[in-house]
């Protein structure tokens, strides 16, 4: 005979929802053992707009950046 399914507690569901809502880019991993949630992990990624970075990874003022190439040409083309 199959075991009856346990219902997840509202606290657990809230913790999962909070993990999802607290990150903009990344992942939430839920670890389950014997049909029970035993761990929640979140990995957050921080993304930078490539058009604002110079080849050395240094932030550059967006008013002077050529957004189509990611280069560093000024607005007058020089």
C-alpha positions in Angstrom: 0.0 0.0 0.0 1.3 3.5 -0.9 2.2 5.9 1.9 0.0 8.9 2.1 1.6 12.1 0.9 2.7 14.6 3.4 1.6 18.2 2.8 4.3 20.8 2.9 3.9 23.3 5.7 3.1 26.9 5.0 6.4 27.8 6.6 8.3 25.6 4.2 6.4 27.0 1.2 7.1 30.5 2.4 10.8 29.8 2.7 10.9 28.5 -0.9 8.9 31.5 -2.2 11.3 33.8 -0.3 14.3 32.2 -1.8 12.9 32.6 -5.3 11.8 36.2 -4.8 15.1 37.3 -3.2 17.2 36.8 -6.3 17.1 38.5 -9.7 19.3 36.0 -11.6 20.3 32.6 -10.4 18.9 29.4 -9.1 17.1 27.8 -6.2 17.8 24.1 -5.5 15.6 22.1 -3.3 17.1 18.9 -1.9 14.7 16.0 -1.0 15.3 12.9 1.0 12.6 10.2 1.5 10.0 12.5 0.0 10.8 15.4 2.4 12.5 18.7 1.7 15.7 18.7 3.7 17.6 21.7 2.2 17.0 24.8 0.2 20.0 26.4 -1.6 20.1 29.6 -3.6 22.8 30.8 -5.9 22.7 34.3 -7.1 24.4 35.7 -10.2 25.3 39.3 -10.6 25.3 40.4 -14.2 27.0 43.4 -15.6 26.1 45.2 -18.8 29.0 44.3 -21.1 28.7 47.7 -22.9 29.7 49.4 -19.7 33.0 47.5 -19.2 36.3 48.1 -20.9 38.4 45.1 -22.0 40.1 45.1 -18.6 36.7 44.8 -16.9 36.7 48.3 -15.6 33.4 50.2 -15.5 33.2 53.0 -18.1 30.8 56.0 -18.1 27.8 54.9 -20.3 27.6 58.4 -21.8 30.9 57.8 -23.6 30.4 54.1 -24.6 29.4 52.9 -28.0 26.6 50.5 -27.0 26.5 48.7 -30.4 30.1 47.4 -30.2 30.9 47.6 -26.5 33.9 49.8 -27.5 35.0 53.1 -26.0 34.4 55.5 -28.8 33.2 58.9 -27.7 29.9 60.4 -28.9 31.7 62.4 -31.7 33.2 59.2 -33.1 36.8 59.7 -32.1 
